[in-house]
Amino acid sequence: MKNSFPEIILASTSPYRKALLDQIKLPFRSIAPQVDEAALIKKNPHLSTEELCKLLAKAKGQDIREKNPRSLIIASDQMVEMENEIYGKAKSMEEATKQLQKLQGKTHRILTSLFISSPQHGIFLHLETAFLTLRPLNLFQIQSYLEQDQPMDCAGSYKLEKCGITLMKKIECRDSSAIVGLPIVALTNQLLEWQYPLPFCYPSL
């Protein structure tokens, strides 16, 4: 049974995305795509945030697919946006503090794109949107939180899987895994549609 289906490659070395695939027991290997995300964004100023998010996932997936055409490729990208401003990963504690000062007391969006390339079935592209509202926070609360979680590797400067969840007043989404970094509901739906078995179908996969 194992040899009947293409190898899965995750076009990412993100520990969060790897943990999500590990959680559902899918066998995969991880490869970092060689994509200049900043250059791609700069080259496409006319695109909406939604279109950019999907474009980046597609670019990552296609980069890995070119070298591994017989594999099933999974790629994703994520953007934090509020009032047409994109919030990336903070480069310092000072920048992280400024990000949370802007986000506190307001609602922002997390856009998470999913790209899947199958050698048998072609390409699937999906976008998941979550709306998150932060509590009103003062400077002391923000700095205390940042010292606790050190969320320098997360866009928006918070980690929902850790103490960052306590910053939230409300979260609205269809798939909580998308907030972590990979829309697992959409992913598993598509794999099943393509008749790629999940572990509950064949536990020894």
C-alpha positions as CSV (number, residue, x, y, z in Angstrom):
1,M,0.0,0.0,0.0
2,K,2.8,2.4,0.8
3,N,4.3,2.2,-2.7
4,S,0.9,2.9,-4.4
5,F,0.9,6.6,-3.7
6,P,3.4,9.4,-4.4
7,E,5.8,10.6,-1.8
8,I,4.7,13.7,0.1
9,I,7.0,16.7,0.3
10,L,6.3,19.7,2.5
11,A,7.8,22.8,0.9
12,S,8.7,24.3,4.2
13,T,11.0,23.8,7.2
14,S,8.6,25.6,9.5
15,P,8.4,23.6,12.8
16,Y,4.8,24.6,13.1
17,R,3.8,23.2,9.7
18,K,5.8,20.1,10.3
19,A,4.1,19.5,13.6
20,L,0.7,19.8,12.0
21,L,1.5,17.1,9.5
22,D,3.1,15.0,12.2
23,Q,-0.2,15.4,14.2
24,I,-2.2,13.7,11.4
25,K,0.4,10.9,11.0
26,L,1.1,11.7,7.3
27,P,4.5,10.4,6.1
28,F,6.5,13.3,4.5
29,R,9.8,14.9,4.1
30,S,10.6,18.6,4.4
31,I,12.5,20.7,1.9
32,A,13.0,24.5,2.1
33,P,12.0,26.2,-1.1
34,Q,14.3,28.7,-2.7
35,V,11.9,31.7,-3.2
36,D,12.7,35.3,-2.6
37,E,9.4,36.3,-1.0
38,A,10.2,40.0,-0.6
39,A,11.2,40.3,-4.3
40,L,8.0,38.5,-5.4
41,I,5.9,40.9,-3.3
42,K,7.7,43.9,-4.6
43,K,7.3,42.7,-8.1
44,N,3.5,42.5,-7.7
45,P,2.3,45.7,-6.1
46,H,-1.1,45.5,-7.9
47,L,-2.1,42.3,-6.2
48,S,-4.4,42.1,-3.2
49,T,-3.2,40.5,0.1
50,E,-5.3,37.4,-0.7
51,E,-3.7,37.1,-4.2
52,L,-0.2,37.7,-2.8
53,C,-0.7,35.0,-0.2
54,K,-1.7,32.5,-2.8
55,L,1.0,33.5,-5.2
56,L,3.7,32.9,-2.5
57,A,2.4,29.4,-1.7
58,K,2.3,28.6,-5.4
59,A,5.8,29.9,-5.9
60,K,7.2,27.8,-3.1
61,G,5.3,24.6,-4.2
62,Q,6.4,25.0,-7.8
63,D,10.0,25.5,-6.8
64,I,10.0,22.1,-5.1
65,R,7.9,20.5,-7.8
66,E,10.5,21.3,-10.5
67,K,13.0,19.2,-8.7
68,N,10.5,16.5,-7.6
69,P,7.9,16.1,-10.3
70,R,6.7,12.7,-9.1
71,S,6.0,13.8,-5.6
72,L,2.9,15.3,-4.0
73,I,3.9,18.8,-2.9
74,I,2.3,20.7,-0.1
75,A,3.1,24.4,0.3
76,S,1.7,27.3,2.3
77,D,2.1,30.9,3.1
78,Q,0.6,33.1,5.8
79,M,0.0,36.9,6.1
80,V,-1.2,39.0,9.0
81,E,-3.1,42.1,7.8
82,M,-4.9,45.0,9.4
83,E,-6.1,48.1,7.6
84,N,-4.2,47.2,4.4
85,E,-0.9,46.9,6.3
86,I,0.9,43.5,6.4
87,Y,2.6,42.5,9.6
88,G,5.6,40.3,9.1
89,K,8.0,38.7,11.6
90,A,9.5,41.3,14.0
91,K,13.2,41.7,13.8
92,S,13.5,43.0,17.3
93,M,11.6,43.2,20.6
94,E,11.0,46.9,19.9
95,E,9.4,46.1,16.6
96,A,7.3,43.3,18.2
97,T,6.2,45.8,20.8
98,K,5.1,48.3,18.1
99,Q,3.2,45.5,16.2
100,L,1.2,44.5,19.3
101,Q,0.5,48.2,20.2
102,K,-1.1,48.6,16.8
103,L,-3.0,45.3,17.0
104,Q,-4.3,45.6,20.6
105,G,-8.0,46.3,20.9
106,K,-8.6,45.8,17.2
107,T,-9.5,43.0,14.8
108,H,-7.0,41.8,12.2
109,R,-6.9,39.0,9.6
110,I,-4.7,36.0,9.2
111,L,-4.6,34.7,5.6
112,T,-3.3,31.2,5.1
113,S,-2.8,29.8,1.6
114,L,-2.5,26.2,0.6
115,F,-1.0,24.8,-2.5
116,I,-1.0,21.1,-3.4
117,S,0.5,19.7,-6.5
118,S,-0.3,16.1,-7.4
119,P,1.5,14.3,-10.4
120,Q,-1.8,12.5,-11.2
121,H,-4.4,15.2,-10.4
122,G,-2.8,18.6,-11.0
123,I,-2.9,21.7,-8.7
124,F,-5.2,22.7,-5.9
125,L,-5.0,26.2,-4.4
126,H,-7.0,27.4,-1.4
127,L,-7.1,30.3,1.0
128,E,-8.4,30.3,4.6
129,T,-9.2,33.5,6.4
130,A,-9.4,34.0,10.2
131,F,-10.4,37.1,12.1
132,L,-8.7,37.7,15.5
133,T,-9.5,40.4,18.0
134,L,-7.0,41.3,20.6
135,R,-7.9,42.6,24.1
136,P,-6.9,46.2,24.9
137,L,-3.3,45.9,26.2
138,N,-1.0,48.4,27.9
139,L,2.7,48.6,27.4
140,F,3.5,46.6,30.5
141,Q,1.2,43.8,29.4
142,I,2.7,43.7,25.9
143,Q,6.3,43.6,27.1
144,S,5.5,41.0,29.8
145,Y,3.9,38.8,27.1
146,L,6.8,39.2,24.7
147,E,9.3,38.2,27.4
148,Q,7.2,35.1,28.1
149,D,6.7,33.7,24.6
150,Q,9.6,35.4,22.6
151,P,7.4,35.2,19.4
152,M,10.1,36.6,17.0
153,D,9.5,33.9,14.5
154,C,5.7,34.6,14.2
155,A,4.0,37.2,12.0
156,G,2.0,39.6,14.2
157,S,4.3,38.9,17.2
158,Y,2.2,36.4,19.1
159,K,2.1,32.6,19.5
160,L,-1.5,31.3,19.8
161,E,-0.3,27.8,20.7
162,K,1.4,29.3,23.8
163,C,0.5,32.3,26.0
164,G,-0.5,34.3,23.0
165,I,-4.0,32.8,23.2
166,T,-4.6,34.9,26.3
167,L,-4.2,38.1,24.3
168,M,-7.2,37.2,22.3
169,K,-10.7,38.5,23.0
170,K,-12.3,36.7,20.0
171,I,-11.2,34.3,17.2
172,E,-13.4,33.6,14.2
173,C,-12.3,30.9,11.8
174,R,-13.4,27.7,10.1
175,D,-10.1,25.8,10.7
176,S,-8.0,26.6,13.7
177,S,-5.0,24.7,12.2
178,A,-4.8,27.4,9.5
179,I,-3.9,30.0,12.1
180,V,-1.0,27.8,13.2
181,G,0.3,27.7,9.6
182,L,-1.4,25.0,7.4
183,P,-5.1,24.5,6.7
184,I,-5.4,20.8,7.6
185,V,-9.1,20.5,7.0
186,A,-8.8,21.7,3.4
187,L,-5.6,19.6,3.0
188,T,-7.2,16.4,4.1
189,N,-10.4,17.0,2.2
190,Q,-8.4,17.4,-1.0
191,L,-6.2,14.4,-0.4
192,L,-9.3,12.2,0.2
193,E,-10.9,13.7,-3.0
194,W,-7.8,12.6,-4.9
195,Q,-8.1,9.2,-3.1
196,Y,-4.9,9.6,-1.2
197,P,-5.6,7.7,2.0
198,L,-5.3,9.2,5.4
199,P,-4.0,7.2,8.4
200,F,-7.6,6.4,9.5
201,C,-8.1,4.7,6.1
202,Y,-4.9,2.7,6.2
203,P,-3.3,2.9,9.7
204,S,0.0,1.3,8.4
205,L,0.4,4.0,5.6
